[in-house]
Amino acid sequence: MAYQLQVSAKILSWPRQCACCGGEANAELRAAASRTTGKRVQHTTTSWWHVPYCNSCLHHKAQYDEASKWAGRAIAGGLGAWVLIAWLTGSGWFGFAVCIGLACLGFWHQSKEQEEAQKLMCENCSAPSDAVRYVGWHGTFHTFVFENKTYLENFMASNSRKTMSDVRQL
């Protein structure tokens, strides 16, 4: 279960513990959000916060995120094979079958790789991927989604003098 919180601040205090498992933090991960403004001339602005993690949680997160790309790769490869086979043979039916087969193989491989990444998680880990997501900002109000309720409570205690919204379960 995830928890959403808005906090108004220019400077935030992040508890010096892993946002995923709650263990000792020995690394950081950038939680970033971007927004685009303007109609004729568009400007994209990216803002971020450095969230504490441990190396173990960064490892399972990186492996899970890499595994999540397999389905898209397989679909792109399948579409390419479909076009190539249709061009070479003059018939798209065999290429279509190859495309569907590659897509299914990609989804299967993605599922297996994600399971392997989840096996790297300890019993206290809250999410296989991002434990804290930075959703965006408006003025000084920043919106975050936390996967770890204990870390959320510690974050709120560390920033108790800041204006905060109620915590909303997602």
ABEGO torsion letter per residue (X at the ends): XBBBBBBBBABBBBBBBBAAAGBBBABBBBBBBBBBBEAABBBBBBBBBBBBBBAAAAAAAAAAAAAAAAAAAAAAAAAAAAAAAAAAAGBAAAAAAAAAAAAAAAAAAAAAAAAAAAAABBAABABABBABBBAEBBEABBBBBBABAAAAAAAAAAAAABBBBBBBBX
